């Protein structure tokens, strides 16, 4: 029972809602265009959750064995860092998670395309493998891209573009123009969540030679970068609301601008990195709420 609770902690359940925000939004867009299917939605959610859990476990393992997770780190204590689970045991769990992720991805692709769409089947199978590799290689191995300032790029691509556009294609078997602005919005805000995490850990990451974009930019410029991510997401989502306007209900998502702007104020006035930790949950949940309201508003 103790090992189970440790593994659940390593899965970092609080990060899971953000990972499915793009799926929810894409599904609403698909429903509006008459191509939504429940079985695809369910397996898309399960597959995305398995990928996110894999990423969290691999992150715990990679940072743990590299010594990046240490007493200087501000965030919650990780499983390997605490010594409550060995790297070898966690690695075995990661292997099992990889098999589960492959199984779910294969089932999702078969549910969406069957044997009728060979090119899309091959494309999405490659995307599935790429997602698994990206989840692991963020912190694991000598060439981990999370240690080279590239984490932001991968989060933007996989949480934004692949999540929203890819999920929509699972339903529609094509790309429609309606998905691009929502994909950019979710990608930018998801990148903002990662950047906020890296801002919090900037000093300890620099000491451990984990070169995130926050380390590269420094305290002042990384805040400017954060303002750019969130304000760009606000602008692009507002543009979506204007371009696809049919009813005042379409714009219900703008209520999320209030906590987003308040969040930026908090970041601007915060000099102590530890005070950024509560903002992580707020920004992540606000992103999920924006995705839900943008999707529901489009249906109304």
Short mmCIF file of the C-alpha atoms (twelve columns), coordinates in Angstrom:
data_MODEL
# 
_entry.id   MODEL 
# 
loop_
_atom_site.group_PDB 
_atom_site.id 
_atom_site.type_symbol 
_atom_site.label_atom_id 
_atom_site.label_alt_id 
_atom_site.label_comp_id 
_atom_site.label_asym_id 
_atom_site.label_seq_id 
_atom_site.Cartn_x 
_atom_site.Cartn_y 
_atom_site.Cartn_z 
_atom_site.pdbx_PDB_model_num 
ATOM 1   C CA . UNK A 1   0.000   0.000  0.000   1 
ATOM 2   C CA . UNK A 2   2.871   2.356  0.800   1 
ATOM 3   C CA . UNK A 3   4.459   1.766  -2.627  1 
ATOM 4   C CA . UNK A 4   1.114   2.420  -4.299  1 
ATOM 5   C CA . UNK A 5   0.759   5.782  -2.575  1 
ATOM 6   C CA . UNK A 6   4.326   6.675  -3.571  1 
ATOM 7   C CA . UNK A 7   3.632   5.803  -7.212  1 
ATOM 8   C CA . UNK A 8   0.413   7.810  -7.182  1 
ATOM 9   C CA . UNK A 9   2.381   10.744 -5.829  1 
ATOM 10  C CA . UNK A 10  4.967   10.297 -8.611  1 
ATOM 11  C CA . UNK A 11  2.161   10.340 -11.191 1 
ATOM 12  C CA . UNK A 12  1.450   13.944 -10.110 1 
ATOM 13  C CA . UNK A 13  -2.308  13.748 -10.542 1 
ATOM 14  C CA . UNK A 14  -2.691  17.521 -10.353 1 
ATOM 15  C CA . UNK A 15  -1.083  17.790 -13.811 1 
ATOM 16  C CA . UNK A 16  -3.595  15.462 -15.490 1 
ATOM 17  C CA . UNK A 17  -6.492  17.915 -16.094 1 
ATOM 18  C CA . UNK A 18  -4.210  20.196 -18.124 1 
ATOM 19  C CA . UNK A 19  -3.128  17.315 -20.352 1 
ATOM 20  C CA . UNK A 20  -6.703  16.617 -21.495 1 
ATOM 21  C CA . UNK A 21  -7.769  20.246 -22.007 1 
ATOM 22  C CA . UNK A 22  -6.894  20.081 -25.714 1 
ATOM 23  C CA . UNK A 23  -8.841  16.825 -26.096 1 
ATOM 24  C CA . UNK A 24  -11.950 18.372 -24.560 1 
ATOM 25  C CA . UNK A 25  -11.735 21.458 -26.768 1 
ATOM 26  C CA . UNK A 26  -11.115 19.461 -29.954 1 
ATOM 27  C CA . UNK A 27  -14.033 17.174 -29.099 1 
ATOM 28  C CA . UNK A 28  -16.379 20.147 -28.762 1 
ATOM 29  C CA . UNK A 29  -15.251 21.463 -32.140 1 
ATOM 30  C CA . UNK A 30  -15.808 18.010 -33.617 1 
ATOM 31  C CA . UNK A 31  -19.280 17.834 -32.064 1 
ATOM 32  C CA . UNK A 32  -20.185 21.206 -33.589 1 
ATOM 33  C CA . UNK A 33  -19.168 19.890 -37.026 1 
ATOM 34  C CA . UNK A 34  -21.085 16.657 -36.562 1 
ATOM 35  C CA . UNK A 35  -18.159 14.229 -36.420 1 
ATOM 36  C CA . UNK A 36  -17.909 13.526 -32.669 1 
ATOM 37  C CA . UNK A 37  -17.808 9.884  -31.505 1 
ATOM 38  C CA . UNK A 38  -17.863 8.814  -27.870 1 
ATOM 39  C CA . UNK A 39  -15.538 5.834  -28.281 1 
ATOM 40  C CA . UNK A 40  -12.857 8.046  -29.821 1 
ATOM 41  C CA . UNK A 41  -13.306 10.599 -27.041 1 
ATOM 42  C CA . UNK A 42  -12.904 7.979  -24.301 1 
ATOM 43  C CA . UNK A 43  -9.794  6.403  -25.786 1 
ATOM 44  C CA . UNK A 44  -8.296  9.821  -26.595 1 
ATOM 45  C CA . UNK A 45  -8.683  10.794 -22.928 1 
ATOM 46  C CA . UNK A 46  -7.212  7.509  -21.691 1 
ATOM 47  C CA . UNK A 47  -4.291  7.661  -24.122 1 
ATOM 48  C CA . UNK A 48  -3.476  11.252 -23.239 1 
ATOM 49  C CA . UNK A 49  -3.618  10.502 -19.520 1 
ATOM 50  C CA . UNK A 50  -1.280  7.538  -19.989 1 
ATOM 51  C CA . UNK A 51  1.179   9.740  -21.888 1 
ATOM 52  C CA . UNK A 52  1.090   12.398 -19.171 1 
ATOM 53  C CA . UNK A 53  1.575   9.869  -16.387 1 
ATOM 54  C CA . UNK A 54  4.478   8.383  -18.338 1 
ATOM 55  C CA . UNK A 55  6.014   11.840 -18.671 1 
ATOM 56  C CA . UNK A 56  5.619   12.511 -14.943 1 
ATOM 57  C CA . UNK A 57  7.159   9.177  -13.929 1 
ATOM 58  C CA . UNK A 58  10.029  9.606  -16.388 1 
ATOM 59  C CA . UNK A 59  10.566  13.152 -15.128 1 
ATOM 60  C CA . UNK A 60  10.779  11.899 -11.555 1 
ATOM 61  C CA . UNK A 61  13.216  9.176  -12.616 1 
ATOM 62  C CA . UNK A 62  15.383  11.370 -14.859 1 
ATOM 63  C CA . UNK A 63  15.720  14.286 -12.447 1 
ATOM 64  C CA . UNK A 64  16.219  11.853 -9.573  1 
ATOM 65  C CA . UNK A 65  19.119  9.901  -11.055 1 
ATOM 66  C CA . UNK A 66  20.754  13.120 -12.288 1 
ATOM 67  C CA . UNK A 67  20.554  14.671 -8.831  1 
ATOM 68  C CA . UNK A 68  18.482  17.615 -10.085 1 
ATOM 69  C CA . UNK A 69  15.824  16.892 -7.474  1 
ATOM 70  C CA . UNK A 70  17.628  17.833 -4.271  1 
ATOM 71  C CA . UNK A 71  17.161  19.876 -1.127  1 
ATOM 72  C CA . UNK A 72  17.490  23.134 -3.100  1 
ATOM 73  C CA . UNK A 73  14.353  22.342 -5.093  1 
ATOM 74  C CA . UNK A 74  11.275  24.355 -4.077  1 
ATOM 75  C CA . UNK A 75  8.443   22.172 -5.399  1 
ATOM 76  C CA . UNK A 76  6.907   19.058 -3.843  1 
ATOM 77  C CA . UNK A 77  9.338   16.256 -2.965  1 
ATOM 78  C CA . UNK A 78  9.672   13.648 -5.727  1 
ATOM 79  C CA . UNK A 79  9.570   9.874  -5.268  1 
ATOM 80  C CA . UNK A 80  13.196  9.060  -6.162  1 
ATOM 81  C CA . UNK A 81  14.437  12.192 -4.400  1 
ATOM 82  C CA . UNK A 82  12.735  11.077 -1.175  1 
ATOM 83  C CA . UNK A 83  14.380  7.653  -1.285  1 
ATOM 84  C CA . UNK A 84  11.003  5.976  -0.817  1 
ATOM 85  C CA . UNK A 85  11.368  4.191  -4.144  1 
ATOM 86  C CA . UNK A 86  14.542  3.180  -5.954  1 
ATOM 87  C CA . UNK A 87  15.305  4.355  -9.489  1 
ATOM 88  C CA . UNK A 88  15.346  0.713  -10.599 1 
ATOM 89  C CA . UNK A 89  11.842  0.055  -9.275  1 
ATOM 90  C CA . UNK A 90  10.480  3.226  -10.814 1 
ATOM 91  C CA . UNK A 91  12.085  2.331  -14.142 1 
ATOM 92  C CA . UNK A 92  10.209  -0.987 -14.104 1 
ATOM 93  C CA . UNK A 93  6.957   0.901  -13.598 1 
ATOM 94  C CA . UNK A 94  7.871   3.169  -16.518 1 
ATOM 95  C CA . UNK A 95  8.319   0.110  -18.750 1 
ATOM 96  C CA . UNK A 96  4.830   -1.101 -17.850 1 
ATOM 97  C CA . UNK A 97  3.437   2.368  -18.504 1 
ATOM 98  C CA . UNK A 98  5.056   2.404  -21.962 1 
ATOM 99  C CA . UNK A 99  3.280   -0.853 -22.841 1 
ATOM 100 C CA . UNK A 100 -0.041  0.534  -21.586 1 
ATOM 101 C CA . UNK A 101 0.475   3.726  -23.605 1 
ATOM 102 C CA . UNK A 102 1.244   1.767  -26.776 1 
ATOM 103 C CA . UNK A 103 -1.821  -0.427 -26.263 1 
ATOM 104 C CA . UNK A 104 -4.135  2.537  -25.705 1 
ATOM 105 C CA . UNK A 105 -2.671  4.478  -28.641 1 
ATOM 106 C CA . UNK A 106 -3.085  1.488  -30.954 1 
ATOM 107 C CA . UNK A 107 -6.695  1.010  -29.821 1 
ATOM 108 C CA . UNK A 108 -7.447  4.715  -30.296 1 
ATOM 109 C CA . UNK A 109 -6.007  4.713  -33.817 1 
ATOM 110 C CA . UNK A 110 -7.943  1.573  -34.756 1 
ATOM 111 C CA . UNK A 111 -11.170 3.025  -33.338 1 
ATOM 112 C CA . UNK A 112 -10.677 6.221  -35.337 1 
ATOM 113 C CA . UNK A 113 -9.418  4.926  -38.674 1 
ATOM 114 C CA . UNK A 114 -9.974  1.171  -38.832 1 
ATOM 115 C CA . UNK A 115 -8.442  -0.160 -42.025 1 
ATOM 116 C CA . UNK A 116 -9.855  2.514  -44.325 1 
ATOM 117 C CA . UNK A 117 -7.381  5.358  -43.782 1 
ATOM 118 C CA . UNK A 118 -3.915  3.857  -44.211 1 
ATOM 119 C CA . UNK A 119 -1.995  7.150  -44.439 1 
ATOM 120 C CA . UNK A 120 -3.657  8.584  -41.323 1 
ATOM 121 C CA . UNK A 121 -3.101  5.304  -39.462 1 
ATOM 122 C CA . UNK A 122 0.635   5.369  -40.211 1 
ATOM 123 C CA . UNK A 123 0.870   9.092  -39.400 1 
ATOM 124 C CA . UNK A 124 -0.834  8.738  -36.034 1 
ATOM 125 C CA . UNK A 125 1.098   5.624  -35.139 1 
ATOM 126 C CA . UNK A 126 4.281   7.670  -35.725 1 
ATOM 127 C CA . UNK A 127 2.833   10.510 -33.609 1 
ATOM 128 C CA . UNK A 128 2.081   8.021  -30.843 1 
ATOM 129 C CA . UNK A 129 5.630   6.716  -30.824 1 
ATOM 130 C CA . UNK A 130 6.954   10.292 -30.938 1 
ATOM 131 C CA . UNK A 131 4.754   11.203 -27.963 1 
ATOM 132 C CA . UNK A 132 6.100   8.281  -25.936 1 
ATOM 133 C CA . UNK A 133 9.698   9.111  -26.819 1 
ATOM 134 C CA . UNK A 134 9.137   12.799 -26.016 1 
ATOM 135 C CA . UNK A 135 7.570   11.922 -22.654 1 
ATOM 136 C CA . UNK A 136 10.620  9.879  -21.679 1 
ATOM 137 C CA . UNK A 137 13.398  11.938 -23.226 1 
ATOM 138 C CA . UNK A 138 12.375  15.154 -21.466 1 
ATOM 139 C CA . UNK A 139 14.682  14.341 -18.547 1 
ATOM 140 C CA . UNK A 140 15.959  10.796 -19.182 1 
ATOM 141 C CA . UNK A 141 19.310  10.132 -20.823 1 
ATOM 142 C CA . UNK A 142 22.380  12.184 -21.648 1 
ATOM 143 C CA . UNK A 143 20.612  14.035 -24.461 1 
ATOM 144 C CA . UNK A 144 17.480  14.924 -22.484 1 
ATOM 145 C CA . UNK A 145 15.928  17.908 -24.272 1 
ATOM 146 C CA . UNK A 146 14.554  19.320 -21.020 1 
ATOM 147 C CA . UNK A 147 18.164  20.004 -20.030 1 
ATOM 148 C CA . UNK A 148 18.839  21.901 -23.259 1 
ATOM 149 C CA . UNK A 149 16.152  24.582 -23.092 1 
ATOM 150 C CA . UNK A 150 13.848  22.743 -25.511 1 
ATOM 151 C CA . UNK A 151 11.072  21.704 -23.148 1 
ATOM 152 C CA . UNK A 152 8.919   24.701 -24.086 1 
ATOM 153 C CA . UNK A 153 8.953   23.756 -27.765 1 
ATOM 154 C CA . UNK A 154 7.862   20.192 -27.098 1 
ATOM 155 C CA . UNK A 155 5.085   21.240 -24.704 1 
ATOM 156 C CA . UNK A 156 3.746   23.744 -27.238 1 
ATOM 157 C CA . UNK A 157 3.765   21.128 -30.001 1 
ATOM 158 C CA . UNK A 158 2.344   18.170 -28.091 1 
ATOM 159 C CA . UNK A 159 -0.019  19.909 -25.640 1 
ATOM 160 C CA . UNK A 160 -1.244  22.416 -28.200 1 
ATOM 161 C CA . UNK A 161 -0.878  21.437 -31.842 1 
ATOM 162 C CA . UNK A 162 -0.915  17.640 -31.545 1 
ATOM 163 C CA . UNK A 163 -3.523  17.590 -28.777 1 
ATOM 164 C CA . UNK A 164 -6.106  19.855 -30.429 1 
ATOM 165 C CA . UNK A 165 -5.441  19.398 -34.142 1 
ATOM 166 C CA . UNK A 166 -4.524  15.735 -33.825 1 
ATOM 167 C CA . UNK A 167 -7.606  14.899 -31.764 1 
ATOM 168 C CA . UNK A 168 -9.867  16.714 -34.217 1 
ATOM 169 C CA . UNK A 169 -8.403  14.715 -37.115 1 
ATOM 170 C CA . UNK A 170 -9.192  11.502 -35.222 1 
ATOM 171 C CA . UNK A 171 -12.839 12.488 -35.480 1 
ATOM 172 C CA . UNK A 172 -13.033 14.254 -38.827 1 
ATOM 173 C CA . UNK A 173 -10.264 12.461 -40.805 1 
ATOM 174 C CA . UNK A 174 -9.236  15.919 -42.026 1 
ATOM 175 C CA . UNK A 175 -7.940  19.266 -40.725 1 
ATOM 176 C CA . UNK A 176 -10.379 22.200 -40.573 1 
ATOM 177 C CA . UNK A 177 -9.414  25.846 -40.137 1 
ATOM 178 C CA . UNK A 178 -11.448 26.103 -36.928 1 
ATOM 179 C CA . UNK A 179 -8.822  24.164 -34.923 1 
ATOM 180 C CA . UNK A 180 -5.755  26.351 -35.448 1 
ATOM 181 C CA . UNK A 181 -6.452  29.272 -33.092 1 
ATOM 182 C CA . UNK A 182 -7.636  26.990 -30.246 1 
ATOM 183 C CA . UNK A 183 -4.530  24.820 -30.715 1 
ATOM 184 C CA . UNK A 184 -2.275  27.881 -30.443 1 
ATOM 185 C CA . UNK A 185 -4.151  29.092 -27.360 1 
ATOM 186 C CA . UNK A 186 -3.841  25.830 -25.446 1 
ATOM 187 C CA . UNK A 187 -0.236  25.383 -26.587 1 
ATOM 188 C CA . UNK A 188 0.769   28.832 -25.336 1 
ATOM 189 C CA . UNK A 189 -0.924  28.442 -21.953 1 
ATOM 190 C CA . UNK A 190 0.467   24.934 -21.460 1 
ATOM 191 C CA . UNK A 191 3.920   26.293 -22.237 1 
ATOM 192 C CA . UNK A 192 3.201   29.010 -19.686 1 
ATOM 193 C CA . UNK A 193 2.590   26.335 -17.036 1 
ATOM 194 C CA . UNK A 194 5.939   24.703 -17.825 1 
ATOM 195 C CA . UNK A 195 7.672   28.080 -17.842 1 
ATOM 196 C CA . UNK A 196 6.183   28.926 -14.454 1 
ATOM 197 C CA . UNK A 197 7.487   25.612 -13.113 1 
ATOM 198 C CA . UNK A 198 10.934  26.404 -14.523 1 
ATOM 199 C CA . UNK A 199 10.811  29.933 -13.098 1 
ATOM 200 C CA . UNK A 200 10.168  28.451 -9.671  1 
ATOM 201 C CA . UNK A 201 13.093  26.007 -10.010 1 
ATOM 202 C CA . UNK A 202 15.418  28.320 -11.952 1 
ATOM 203 C CA . UNK A 203 18.084  28.689 -9.272  1 
ATOM 204 C CA . UNK A 204 18.234  25.007 -8.273  1 
ATOM 205 C CA . UNK A 205 18.133  23.930 -11.939 1 
ATOM 206 C CA . UNK A 206 21.098  26.191 -12.732 1 
ATOM 207 C CA . UNK A 207 23.082  24.646 -9.877  1 
ATOM 208 C CA . UNK A 208 22.281  21.157 -11.216 1 
ATOM 209 C CA . UNK A 209 23.179  22.129 -14.789 1 
ATOM 210 C CA . UNK A 210 19.589  21.674 -15.972 1 
ATOM 211 C CA . UNK A 211 19.494  24.356 -18.640 1 
ATOM 212 C CA . UNK A 212 15.855  25.311 -19.038 1 
ATOM 213 C CA . UNK A 213 14.728  28.383 -20.955 1 
ATOM 214 C CA . UNK A 214 14.171  30.080 -17.604 1 
ATOM 215 C CA . UNK A 215 17.847  29.530 -16.755 1 
ATOM 216 C CA . UNK A 216 18.916  30.855 -20.153 1 
ATOM 217 C CA . UNK A 217 16.737  33.974 -20.006 1 
ATOM 218 C CA . UNK A 218 17.317  34.915 -16.386 1 
ATOM 219 C CA . UNK A 219 14.904  36.351 -13.818 1 
ATOM 220 C CA . UNK A 220 13.816  39.496 -15.663 1 
ATOM 221 C CA . UNK A 221 13.556  38.239 -19.229 1 
ATOM 222 C CA . UNK A 222 11.821  35.002 -18.274 1 
ATOM 223 C CA . UNK A 223 9.013   37.051 -16.730 1 
ATOM 224 C CA . UNK A 224 8.702   39.015 -19.971 1 
ATOM 225 C CA . UNK A 225 8.556   35.720 -21.835 1 
ATOM 226 C CA . UNK A 226 5.816   34.548 -19.469 1 
ATOM 227 C CA . UNK A 227 3.779   37.708 -20.109 1 
ATOM 228 C CA . UNK A 228 4.156   37.066 -23.844 1 
ATOM 229 C CA . UNK A 229 2.854   33.485 -23.556 1 
ATOM 230 C CA . UNK A 230 -0.238  34.347 -21.527 1 
ATOM 231 C CA . UNK A 231 -1.113  37.607 -23.291 1 
ATOM 232 C CA . UNK A 232 -0.670  35.972 -26.706 1 
ATOM 233 C CA . UNK A 233 -3.056  33.202 -25.632 1 
ATOM 234 C CA . UNK A 234 -5.593  35.815 -24.537 1 
ATOM 235 C CA . UNK A 235 -5.293  37.679 -27.843 1 
ATOM 236 C CA . UNK A 236 -5.537  34.543 -29.997 1 
ATOM 237 C CA . UNK A 237 -8.522  33.170 -28.091 1 
ATOM 238 C CA . UNK A 238 -10.258 36.540 -28.380 1 
ATOM 239 C CA . UNK A 239 -9.553  36.517 -32.118 1 
ATOM 240 C CA . UNK A 240 -11.140 33.054 -32.303 1 
ATOM 241 C CA . UNK A 241 -14.211 34.381 -30.510 1 
ATOM 242 C CA . UNK A 242 -14.557 37.255 -32.972 1 
ATOM 243 C CA . UNK A 243 -13.915 35.268 -36.155 1 
ATOM 244 C CA . UNK A 244 -16.307 32.443 -35.249 1 
ATOM 245 C CA . UNK A 245 -18.908 34.563 -33.488 1 
ATOM 246 C CA . UNK A 246 -22.537 33.480 -33.864 1 
ATOM 247 C CA . UNK A 247 -23.901 34.206 -30.397 1 
ATOM 248 C CA . UNK A 248 -22.890 36.057 -27.203 1 
ATOM 249 C CA . UNK A 249 -22.621 32.635 -25.563 1 
ATOM 250 C CA . UNK A 250 -19.594 31.917 -27.776 1 
ATOM 251 C CA . UNK A 251 -17.634 34.396 -25.663 1 
ATOM 252 C CA . UNK A 252 -18.218 32.905 -22.221 1 
ATOM 253 C CA . UNK A 253 -14.552 31.870 -22.085 1 
ATOM 254 C CA . UNK A 254 -13.478 35.502 -21.653 1 
ATOM 255 C CA . UNK A 255 -14.299 35.206 -17.937 1 
ATOM 256 C CA . UNK A 256 -11.029 33.277 -17.646 1 
ATOM 257 C CA . UNK A 257 -9.148  36.425 -18.626 1 
ATOM 258 C CA . UNK A 258 -9.748  37.754 -15.103 1 
ATOM 259 C CA . UNK A 259 -7.710  35.041 -13.300 1 
ATOM 260 C CA . UNK A 260 -5.140  35.058 -16.125 1 
ATOM 261 C CA . UNK A 261 -4.507  38.784 -15.774 1 
ATOM 262 C CA . UNK A 262 -4.486  38.505 -11.989 1 
ATOM 263 C CA . UNK A 263 -1.952  35.699 -12.364 1 
ATOM 264 C CA . UNK A 264 0.318   37.937 -14.436 1 
ATOM 265 C CA . UNK A 265 0.092   40.608 -11.745 1 
ATOM 266 C CA . UNK A 266 1.151   38.063 -9.128  1 
ATOM 267 C CA . UNK A 267 4.097   36.924 -11.248 1 
ATOM 268 C CA . UNK A 268 5.202   40.516 -11.818 1 
ATOM 269 C CA . UNK A 269 5.114   41.322 -8.097  1 
ATOM 270 C CA . UNK A 270 6.765   38.088 -6.947  1 
ATOM 271 C CA . UNK A 271 10.496  38.056 -6.245  1 
ATOM 272 C CA . UNK A 272 10.566  34.884 -4.129  1 
ATOM 273 C CA . UNK A 273 10.497  31.796 -6.427  1 
ATOM 274 C CA . UNK A 274 8.684   29.734 -3.755  1 
ATOM 275 C CA . UNK A 275 5.691   32.055 -4.056  1 
ATOM 276 C CA . UNK A 276 5.238   30.951 -7.675  1 
ATOM 277 C CA . UNK A 277 4.316   27.398 -6.680  1 
ATOM 278 C CA . UNK A 278 0.643   28.145 -5.862  1 
ATOM 279 C CA . UNK A 279 0.341   29.921 -9.211  1 
ATOM 280 C CA . UNK A 280 1.094   26.678 -11.048 1 
ATOM 281 C CA . UNK A 281 -2.193  25.093 -10.034 1 
ATOM 282 C CA . UNK A 282 -4.116  28.299 -10.711 1 
ATOM 283 C CA . UNK A 283 -2.719  28.705 -14.233 1 
ATOM 284 C CA . UNK A 284 -3.218  25.026 -15.087 1 
ATOM 285 C CA . UNK A 285 -6.837  24.970 -13.887 1 
ATOM 286 C CA . UNK A 286 -7.587  28.270 -15.599 1 
ATOM 287 C CA . UNK A 287 -6.267  26.797 -18.849 1 
ATOM 288 C CA . UNK A 288 -8.568  23.792 -18.440 1 
ATOM 289 C CA . UNK A 289 -11.518 26.089 -17.698 1 
ATOM 290 C CA . UNK A 290 -10.751 28.226 -20.746 1 
ATOM 291 C CA . UNK A 291 -10.625 25.114 -22.957 1 
ATOM 292 C CA . UNK A 292 -13.949 23.835 -21.593 1 
ATOM 293 C CA . UNK A 293 -15.694 27.190 -21.914 1 
ATOM 294 C CA . UNK A 294 -14.270 27.835 -25.381 1 
ATOM 295 C CA . UNK A 295 -15.555 24.453 -26.509 1 
ATOM 296 C CA . UNK A 296 -18.986 24.732 -24.860 1 
ATOM 297 C CA . UNK A 297 -19.342 28.329 -26.032 1 
ATOM 298 C CA . UNK A 298 -18.665 27.265 -29.609 1 
ATOM 299 C CA . UNK A 299 -21.464 24.688 -29.321 1 
ATOM 300 C CA . UNK A 300 -23.894 27.362 -28.094 1 
# 
